[in-house]
């Protein structure tokens, strides 16, 4: 800033930067500058501010004799001495009133007192006696932050100190939101180099006004609901609210700038700090009464502990033991060191039962299984049962292998049992896995994991059967874990790659396209097909990332080998096709690589269409097909509702599964009849039919005679890293060469 004084001797200029202002602070939030010229000799005086935002930010400009300024300073110093003493006393009192774990309302009060004390010291320039740099713009910016924090802490204190259940929840939420907005706007107003100071100053004042309204409404509700604490709050806050409203009017330019409002502000803050300390003391008395009542209730709880302990070990639906009882019993058996077997039982198709019969039907099924398992305990005294999950039961069987065999036989007799619910007959199906202590594991966690591995194996075998743990299952699980750990970084290490298998016209022998096949070039296990790691990708939830990577590799291949492949088929999963933006993502990538949509063929299996998101997937396929992308139905005939799919799906190509091609000469002609029917169906619907897994000339000839359009398999080419040349008419794998226009070329 600059001051220009004009007198009889001329114009005198004095300039001040932030550092120079440190010696010009005065109590009352002013900057003081001495003009040595006589009052009558001063002809003109100018004040200039660099980058000033608005004159409304200047609180006042006053010229006083030096003696009068001393009296003004004395009044401010006396007031701030009383203010500082009062605030420090309130702060120390609340620091020692409760030395244990402080309740939220006391923590907010301490935060408010601290912010209010700092605000008073900085605003009045008293803090500059210890920190000379806290004057001028630096003090103003810090004032904005402290005002926002003071409003936020005061608001949070009010809604925390009022008794529970007095104020509506929505009003508390509004108060918390206003507190957050006050704190944020305080920092925004201080950042005048980033935000408009005029706007943020106004918004902060509006936030203060809205906070006052919210607190006022809350006080009115609290009074009507007979709150005791609110009266302390009203007594302490009434003067503060009054002077803050006066300050608000002044800040908005509605009233004149006077020191009286500012002095009253700090006097009111000191008064409020004392009164709210009394409110906190009263609140602690209420808390102590609540603790006494809680102790009485605790005595009642102790009297009921015995009954509750029994209830805590019982499953409320089936009446048998729960997970807690199972763990307690199992740990007891392990402590005794006696051999026992652990059976984990999964009720198959419980979700299907819930969907068909409702949750009452599912509960009835679980109760029926529990009743059958309870018979085990009556037949064998060393058997305990428990329900440890939604559809999972556990059986602990003390004894040797003979006792274990009896349990296995009893569980086997339960398979296929008929149970009836509301006129519907259904059968019980159980997947069972077991492990034995101490042969299979000597700790409960390990024993449970091994039994769970066996249970998983039973499900893989088709459910409704029993599987006992063996070490091979652990090895497979360890391999799964290892691949899971490696899969996350395999994309970044470029370990996933594509190989291309040609699709040829059976009549002409020319290549009509390629299918992209995913391979994992693992640094330890070498090239792996998807059937070895697909479960890992799904389990680790990175399958979608890998599939997107596969699509990108396929599009790059189409772009880089445009003269060698006209159409490339890529297998898509349900995750890639579900969601409103799935089709757009594929089309965007095609456009990015400047590829025609007709060069991409999306292959899906019937399993994908049977996904829960089937309708969304169908919409995505329709959108892709309308844009020119081809669609192929892979592994046709191995799933369900194939005719319905052909009717509803935008299918261009039907691919006959390799199992049908391989079985055309093995079962007396039944499989051949199926192949003939599929080819006829495709021809009738105008679809291209591709046979997979062709390995012999006999298969090729027979499929050609049946009218199949195209085929792929080792007869025409193994999956390779590079596509074959354009115009290739026949591949002689037996001799490892490509015959093209009379030339012979070796390939791998």
N, C-alpha and C positions, 0 to 999 in steps of 0.2 A: 504494500500500500504506500501511498505518498501523501504528504501534507504540503500545501503551498500557502504561504502567508505573505500578503502584500501590505507593506507599510510605506512610510515616506522615503525609505531608503531603497525600495524596490521590491522585487518578488523573490522570496526565499523558499527553496525546495528541500524537503527532507524525505528520503525513501527508506522503507523498512522491508526486509524479507522475514521469513518465519523465525530465523535465529535472532534477528534484531528486535523482534517483538518481545523477547523474553524479559527485557528490563522495563517493559511498559505495562505490565498487568496491574490491575487495581481490583480490590474486593468489589463484589457485586457483578462480576462477569463483564467488566469493562476493560478497555485499553486506554491508558492515560498518556497524554502527550503535553508537555509544557511549552507554552508560547511565551517567549521572554519579552516581546514587545509590549508596550503599554496598551491598555485596552482601547483608549481613544485614538491611538496611533494606527491601529489595525484597520486597513481599508477593505480588505477582501480576504477570505479564507476558503481554500478548496480541499476537499477530501477525495482521493482517488483510490479505486480498488481494482487490481488486475483480475480479470476473469470473474468479476462479481456476477452472480446469477440473477439476483433481484434485490431491489432496495428494501423489500419487506423483511429480508433477513437481518437488517440492521435494527437492533432493538431501540436504540435511542442515541442521539448526539446532544451533549450538553456542555456548556462552558461555565465553569465555576472558579471562583478565586481559590488559591491554594489552601487557605485556612479552612474554607468550607469543605473542600475535598477531604481534609483530614477528619472532620467530624463525620462525614459520610462513611469513610473507611472504618472509623471506630464503631459506628452502629453495625456495619456488616460483620466486622470481626467479632463483636460481642454476640450477635445473633448466631454466627456459625460456630463460635465456641460452645454455646449452649446446645446447638444442634449436634455437634460432634460428640459432646459428652453424653447427650441423651441416646444417640444412636449406638455409641460404643457400649453404654450400659445395657441397652436392650439386647445387643448382640452377645455380650458376655453372659447375661442372665440366661439366655436361651441355649448357650453352649454348655452351661453347667446344670440346667434344670433337669435334664434327662441325659445321662451319660451313656445309656445303653443304645440299643438300636432305635434310631430316631424315626418317628412316623413321618409320612409324606408331608403333612401340613407344616410340621416344624422345619423340615428341610427347605420347603418353599419360603417359609417366613425368613429363615436365615439368608436365603438367596435374595429376598426382597430388601432386607435391611442392608445387606452388603451393597446392592446396586444403588439404593437410595442414598446411602452414605457417600459412596463414590461420586454419584451424580451431584450431590450438594457441594462436595469439595472441588470438583472440576468446574462446575458451572460458575461458581462464585470466584474462581481463580485462587482460592485458598490453597489448593493443591500445588500451585506454581511456586509456593514458598519452599516446597521440597523438590518439586519437579519443574524447573523453570521452563522447559519446553512445552508444558501443557498450557499454552495460551493461544489466542487467535484461532486460526482455522483448525489446528490440531485439537484444541479443546472443544470446538463446536462439533467436530466429527465424533469425538469420544462421547460427547453429550447425547448425540443421536442414538448411539449404541446403548448407552446406559438407560436412556428413557425407554427404549424398546424392551430391554431386559427387565426394567423395573415394572413396566406394565404387564409383561408376561408373567413374572414371578408373583406379582400381587394378585393377578387373576387366578393363577393356579393355586395360590394359597387359599383364596376364598372358597373355591370349589372343593378343596381338600379338607378344610377345617369345618365346613358345615356337616352336620351329622348325616350318616348314611340313610338313604331313603327319603330325605326331605325334598330334594330337588329332582325334577324329571330328568331322565337320562339324556334326552335330546338337548336340554338346556346345558347340562354339563359338557356334552360334546361340543356345543356351540362355543362355550366359554374356553375350552381347550383350543379350539380352532382360532379364536380371536387372540389367545395368548401366543400361539405360534406365529400368526400374522404380525403381531406387534413386534416380536423379536426379529423376524425377518425384515420387516420394514425399517427397523432401527439400523440394521446393518446396511440395507439398501440406501437409506438416506445418508449414511456416512460415506458411501462409495460415490461421491459426487463426480468423480472422474469417469464413472461408468454410466450412472443413471442420472436423469434430470433431477436436480435438487428441488426444484419447485414442485414437481409431481410427487416425489417420495416424501417431502415434508408434509404436503397436503394429505397424502394417503395415511401417513403416520398419525396425524391429528384426527383424521376420520376414524382410524382404528381405535384410538383412545376414546373417542366419543361413543363408538359402538360398544366398547368394553364397559363404559359407564352405564349404558342402557342395559346391557345384559346383566351386570351386577345389580342394577336397580330392580329389574324384574325379578331376579333371583331372591333379593332381600325381601321383596313384597311377598313372594310365595313362601319363603322360610318363616316370615312373621305369621302368616296365616296358618302355617302348619306347626306353630308353637316351638320353633327352634330357640334354644337358649343362647347358643353361640352367636347367632346373627345380631343380637343386641350389642354385644361387644364390638362387633364389626361395624355396625351402624354408628356407634358413638365415635369409634376411631376414624372411620372413613368419611363421615359427613363433612368435617372441615376440609379434608383433602379433596373430596369430590367438588366442593364449592370453589376452592381456589384453582383446581385444575380446569373447571369450566370457565373461570375467569381468564386463566392463561390461554385456553382454547380460543375464547372470543378475541383476546389480544393477538394471538398468533394468526388468526384469520382476518385480522384488520378491522374487527368490529368495534374495538374499544381502544383507548389511548394507552401508550406505553408508560407504565409507572413502576417505581421500585416497590411500592407497597404490595402489589400482587406477588412479586417474587419473594419478598421477605415473608409474606404470609404463607407461601408455599412450603418453605423449609420449616417454619414453625409448625405448620399442620403435619408435615411428615414426621417431625419429632414427636408430636402429640400422638399420632397414630401408632408409632412404634411402641410407645408405652402402653397404650390401650390394648393393642393386639397381643402384647406379652401377657397381659391379664387374661385375654381370651384363650391363649395357649395353655396357661396354667389351669383355667377352668376345664379345658378340653382334656387335659391330663387327669383331672379328677374323674371325669366321665369315663376315660379309658380304664382307670383303676376299678371303677364300679363294674365295668364290663368284664374285667379280668376276674373279679370276685365271682361274678355270675358264671363265667366260663369254668372256674374251679369247681363250682357246685355241679355243673353239667358233667364235668370229668368224673366226679364221683359216681354219677349215674352210669356213665359209660363203663367204668370199671365193674360195676355190678352186673352189666350185661355182657362183659367180655367173653365169658365162657360160651354163651349161646352164639355170639358173633363169630367166635373161632370155628365153631362147627359149621356155620353158614359159609365161612370163608373157604372151606375145603370142599364144598358141595357145588356141583353144577346145577343151576336153578332150573334148567329145562329138563334134564334127564334124571336128576336125583342121584347120580353117581359122583365119584370124585372129580375134581377139576384139576387144572394145571398145577395149582399149589399143592394139592394132595399128592399128585403124581411125583412132583419133584421131592417132596418130603419122604415119600415111601421109597423112591429110588435111591436117594442119598442114604437112607437107613440101611437098605440092603447092601449097598457098597461098603458102608462102614462095618457091617457085620462080616463082610468078606465071603458071603455065600454065593455060589454060582446062580445066575438067573438069566432069563431071556426077556428081551424087550421087543414087543410087537407094536408097530405103528400101523394103524388101520385108517384108510381114507375111504369115505363113503362116496362111491362113484355117482356122477350125474346128479348131485344134489341141486346144482343150479337149474338143471333141466326140470327137476321136480318142483322147485320154487316157481319157475316160469309157467309150468302147466297147471299146478294145483295150488299155487299161492304159498306164502310162507307158512301158513298153517299146515299145509301138506308136507313141506320140508321139515317142520318141527316134528310132525307125526312120524316121518321116516327116521329121524335121529332118535326119537323115543323108542321106536321099534328095534333099532339096532342095539341101543343101550339095554333094553329088556333081554335080548338074546345074549348079550355079553354078560349080563348079570348071572345068567345060568352057569357060566364058567366058574364063578366064585363059589357057587353052591356045590359044584361037582369036584372042584379042586381047592382045598383050603389055602394053598400057597399062591393063589392068583388074585391080583388086584386090578381094577379097571378104572379108567378115568377118561373124561372128555377134555382134551387139551387144546382144541381149536374149533372153528366153526363146523367143519365136517371131518375132524380127525379125532380118533380115539387111541388110547394107549393101553396095553395089557402088560403087566409085569408078572412073570411066571417063575417062582422059585423052584429049584429042583434040577434034575439032570435032563439028558436029551429025551428020555422017555416021557417026562412030564411036558417037555416042549412039543413032542409029537402029538400028544393028546390035544393040546391047544390048537395045533395046526389042523388036526382032523375036525375039531369042533368048529373052527372058523370056516373050513371047507364045506361043512354041512349048511352053514348059513348062506352060502352063495346060491342065488336063485330062489331063496325063500320068498313066498308071495305075501305081500301085505296089502291091506285094503284101506282106502280112505275115500269117503263120500261117494261110494259106488264105483270107484276106480281100483282095479287090481294092477299092482306093479311088483316088480321083482327087485330083490336086494342084490347089489353088486358091490363087492369090497376089494380094494387093492391093499395088499398086506406086505409089509417089509419087516424083517426081524434081524436082530443082532444079539450076540450072547456075551455076557460078562463072566469071566475076564478074558475069554479067548479072543474076542473081536475088539475089545477096548476095556481099559481099566478105569475110565473116568466117565461120568454121566454125559458130559457134553460130547465127547468123542463117540460114546455108544449111541447117543441119539442121532448124531450125524451119520453114522454107519447104517443104522436102521432106516434113516431117511433116504440114504442112497439106494438101499434095497427096495424101499417103497417106490422110488422113482423108476427103478428098473421094472418093477411089476406093472407100473402104468405104461411103460414103453412096450411091454410085451402084450398089451391089449387089455389091461385091467382085469378085474374079477379073478385074480390069482395071487399066489404068495411067492415071494422071493426072499431068500436068505442072503445076507451080506457075504461077499467074498472080496479078497484083496484086489481082484481085477477091477471091480467097481470103483475102488478108491484110486487106482491108477488112472482110470478114465476120467474121474473127477479132477484129479491133479492135472491131467493133461488139459482138461477144459479150463481150469484156472490159469494155467500157463498161457494158453492161447488167448484167453480173455485179457490177460495182462499185456500180451504182445499186440493185440488187435488195435488198441487205441492209437498206437504210433505207426501202425503199418501203412496207413494212407500217406502220412508225411514222409515215410521212408520209401515210398513208391514200390511197396512189395505186392500190392494188388495190381494185376495186369489182365489183359484180355488175350484170348486166342480165338481164331476164327475158323469155323468149319463151313465148307461150301455147301450150298443147297443147289442141286442140279435138276434140270429137266430130264425126266426119265426117257422121253422119246428122242430128244435131240442130243442129250448128254452134255449140253452146255451149262455153265454155271449161271444161275439166275439170281443168286444172292448169297449172303453169309449169315451165320448165327454167331453172335459174340458170346463166348464162354469165359466166365470168371475163374481166375486161378490166383492162389496166394503163394508167392515165391518166398516161403518162410526161410529165414537164415539157417535154421537148424533142421527142419523137417522137409525142406525142399518144396517142390511144386505140389500143392494140395488142391483137390477139387472141392467145390462148395459143400458136398455132403459131409466133409470132415470138419468144417468150421462154421456152417450156417447157424447151428444152434448157439454157438458162441456169440455171433453178431447179434442175434435176437436177444439173448440173455443180457448182453452188455449194453443194449439200446444204442448201438452205433451202426446197426444194419442200414438205416436210412442214409447215413453219411457215406457208407460204402457204396450203396446203390446209386447215389448221386455222383459219386466218383466214377462208377462204372459207366453211367450215361455220358459223362464228360469224356472219358477215354474213347467211347464208341463214336461220339460226334467228331472228336479229333481224328479218329481213323477214317471216318467218312470224308472229312475235309482233306486229309493228307493222301488218301488213296482213292481219289475220285475216279481215276481211270481204271481201277481194279475192282471196285465193288459198287454196284448200283444201289443195292438195298442191303441194309444191315438190321438183323433182328436182335433185339435186346430184351432180356427177361425183366419184367417189372414186378415188384411186390405190391401188396395192398397198401403199405405205408406210403409208397410213392404216388399212388393214385387217389388216396383219400384226402379230402380237404378242398376248399373252394379254389385255391390257387395252384393246384397240382398241374392242371393242364397248361396254365399260363407259364409256369416255370419251364416245362419242356419246350413249349413253343418259343419262349424267350431265348433259350439256349440254342435252338435251331437257327433263329434269326441272328444271334450273335456270331455264329460260325458261318452264316450265309449259306445255309443248307436248305434244300427243298424238303418240306415235311414228308413228301412221298418217298424219300430215301430211307426213312426210319420206320421200322416195324416193331410195334409194341407187342411182346408175347406175354400172355397171362394164362394162368391155370384156372381150372374150375374152383380150386381152393381159394384163389383170390376173390372170385365172385361170390363165394359163400362167406366171406368175411362180414363182420357186423356192419361195416360201412359200405355194404354192397350197393346201395342206391347212389351214394356219392361217387363210388368207383365207376358205376355205369355212366353217370353224368360226365365224369372226366373223360372216359373213353369216347363218348359221343362227341365231345368238344374236340378232342384230338383227331378223330376220324373226319369230322367236318372240315378241319383245317388241312387234311390231306395225309395225315399219318396213317399207316396201315396197322391193322390189328389182327393178331393171330391167337387162336385158342390152342394152347399147348397141352400135351398129354391127354388128348381127347379120348373119352370113353372110360377113364379111370376114376372120375368123380361122380357127381350127382346132378340130375336135372339138366343134362346136356342139351336136350331139345329145347328146353325153356331158354337156355343161354343163347342158343343159335337164333332163337326168335327175337330176343330182346337186345342182344349185344350187337354192336356194329362190327361183326367179324368179317374179315376178308379171307382169312386162311384158317384151315383146320389141320392140325398136326396129329397124326396117328401115333400113339405111344409105341415106343420100341418093344414093349412086352407083347403087343399084338403081332408086330412084324416077326419077332423071333418065334412065336408059337404057331405060325401058319401051317407048319408041317409036323406038329408034335401032338396034336390032340384029336386026330381023326377028322379034321376039317371044321370044327366048331369055331375056332379062332378065325379061320379064313372067311367064314360066313360073316363074322362080325366086321372084319376089314372090308369085305365087299359091301356090307350095309353102310358103313361109314363113308366109303367112297361114293356110293350111290346117293347118299343123303347130301354130301357136299356138292356133287354135280347138280342135283336137283335144286339146290339153293343158290347155285352160281358161285360157290366158294372154291378157292384153290386148295387142293388136298396135298399135304406133304407127309410122307412116311418117314419116321425117324428110325435110326438103328439098322439101316440096310448094310449087310456085311457080305452077302454072297450074290453072285450073278443070278442064281435061281430066284432069290427073293426079288431082285430088280426086275427080272422078266415077268414074274407072276404079278407083281404090282402094276407093271405097265399094261399087261393084259386086262387087269381089273379096271383100268382107266384112271389110275393114280397119276396126278400131274407131275409131282416133284418128289425128290427124296434126298436124304442126307445120311451119312454113316461112314464107317471106315472103308467101305468099298470105293467111295468117291474122294475121301480125303480125311485125314486125321486133323484135329484142331492144331493150328499153327500160328506162329506169332505174326506172320505176314500173309496177306491174301495172295491167291494164285493169279497169274496173268489173265487179262481180259481175253475172252474167246477160247479159253481152255475147254476142250471137248470131252476129254476122258482122262481119268487118273488111274494108273496102274500101280496100286499100292504093293502088290506082290513083288514087283521089281523095283519099287521105289523111284519111279520116274514119271514125268509129265509128257504126254504125247500131244504135241500141238503143231499142226501144219507140217507134219513129217519130221519135226525136230524132236530130239530127246534131251531133257535137262534134268539133272539130279536135284532133289530137294529133300529137306528134312521135315 
